[in-house]
Amino acid sequence: MTDPYAPYLDWIDKQHDALVEQLITWSRINSGSRHLAGLERMGAELEKSFAALGGEIETLALAPMEVVGQSGQVEAVPLGRALRMVKRPGARHRVFLGGHMDTVFGADHPFQDTAWRDRNTLVGPGAADLKGGLLVMRTALEALERSPWAEAVGWEVLLNPDEEIGSPGSAPLLEAAARRNHMGLVYEPALPDGTLAGARKGSGNFAFVVRGRAAHAGREHPLGRNAVAALSRLIAAVDALNGERAGVTVNPARIQGGGALNIVPDLAIGHLNVRVQSAEEQAWVEETLARLQARFGAEDGIEVTLHGGFSRPPKTLTQENLVLFEMIRECGQALGVPIDWQPTGGCCDGNNLAAGGLPNVDTLGVRGGGIHTSEEFILVDSLTERARLSALLLMRLGAGELIWPEDTQAGAP
């Protein structure tokens, strides 16, 4: 019996060399989350690349990100623009596909170019996280559009410029997309062996701003109120939260404060990241940090303010999520690609989509590793391998071979 999907999967295989060439070009474009000019260039490349799919394309401005500056004041930091593409929003099946165009490597980072480690291993900034995944996504959609099953599958693509810093500006776009669609496919990299991420921890970034009273360290030391000392006590209490809840980790990551050694410092700032496994743990962390703020802010002459919050809610595996994983595993078996998944402490836009009610699998990108380091690499044979996986999922969905319990309440954009 002839496999009806084979011609479109074979077409993907023939794209290998062009995909590698395109990836090298994209990887050499610095699109660090704060490098707005680089993000504009990357966005233009993506708009040109995805335009061939024939969907409606729009560029979306994002609200600035609020950060605590060195003065202890909240500052607005501009963000890049997102790309959104929609085709057949009224189709029977509505699929969200997401990925980010930003990387963790700023314009002044030394890691700016690609290099071959061996015939199948390409090292490069963003090669795995997530520019290779963007090519997987685009190629899978192109295969779908070439097939006779495309009309049954509507899709929405969102390419955001701020994922690596927690998606502060694009979070509302993700939440809205979650309500419009039936399932989500996100193209973060899989592990080198192809394992996907299952449940994910939630993540929050917080900052304590401690203000005291300046004084001469010699003549009037008793009149001062040392903000650095107060922050040190506070950070020690924060670090002691580790171990109090099995799924909670607290990482005091950066402190700022003080100046001349003969002045009692009147300002200190502590930044921390928190990971949690459940909504209950998230609530506990929020309540506990608020109590610590009040406790240390009650010291004589000391004022403490708390900023930040959770940008990534925990992602648990719902029954619908497991159904989607099994559908992907079934497609993998048909292609001779074993599929498995495991929980991870990392987080991504899949967390936000799940919080918005959208079942999703968020590691459908390339196989690779070393992400967030100068050794980031992609196994280039996974460009076509993973594109075939997503394409088969979409085509089988359109053909009615895969049955998905669509949310009939989802509305059109």
Buried (B, 14 or more C-beta within 10 A) or exposed (E): EEEBBEEBBEBBEEBBEEBBEBBBEBBEBBBBBBBBEBBBBBBEBBBEBBEEBBBEBEEBEBEEBEBBBEEBEEEEBEBBBBBBBBBBBEBBBBBBBBBBBBBBBEEEBEBBEBEEEEEEBBBBBBBBBBBBBBBBBBBBBBBBBBBEBBEBBBBBBBBBBBBBBBBBBBBEBBBBBBBBBBBBBBBBBBBBEBBBBBBBBBBBBBBBBBBBBBBEBEEEEEEBBBBBBBBBBBBEBBEEBEEEBEBBBBBBEEBBBBEEEEEBBBBBBBBBBBBBBBBEBBEBBBEBBEEBBEEBBEBEBBBBBBBBEBBBBBBBBEEBBEBBBEBBBBBBEBBEBEBBBEBBBBBBBBBBBBBBBBBBBBBBBBBBBBBEEEEBBBBBBBBBBBBBBBBBBBBBBBBEBBEBEEBEEBEEB
